[in-house]
Amino acid sequence: MVTNKSPRTDTFHAIADPTRRDILDLLRRGEMRAGDIAARFPVSRPAIAKHVRVLREAGLVTERRESRARLYSLDPAGLKNIDRWLQPYRLYWAARLTDLKRVAEAEHAIRKSGEGDTP
């Protein structure tokens, strides 16, 4: 079995799971204690701990300890791998939408001037 542990692969693996995406959505609002994160899901605390670990190892979440509590925060820098990967697609769609706009404007101009009317 071949394993590819590049940062991009780890990041995409981390966000592939809907529960992990939900955890990221929670952390987007601010830092949370591990128990508070786990309380939001209908799965065991150990299962949530594994999800958080995957997010942390992918660089999407940071952990800090305060006394006995573990607090987790979203690390937006970890999303850079996804952003870099998406950039060519943004450019592709921006160009396609610009082309569509030109066609629509040309069609509108033809209709407005009456050139497209048939007797």
Protein Blocks (a to p, Z undefined) as FASTA:
>chain_A
ZZdfbfklmmmmmmmpmklmmmmmmmmnoccdfklmmmmpccdfklmmmmmmmmmmnopa
ccddehjbccddddfklmmmmmmmmmmmmmmmmmmmmmmmmmmmmmmmmmmnopmpcZZ
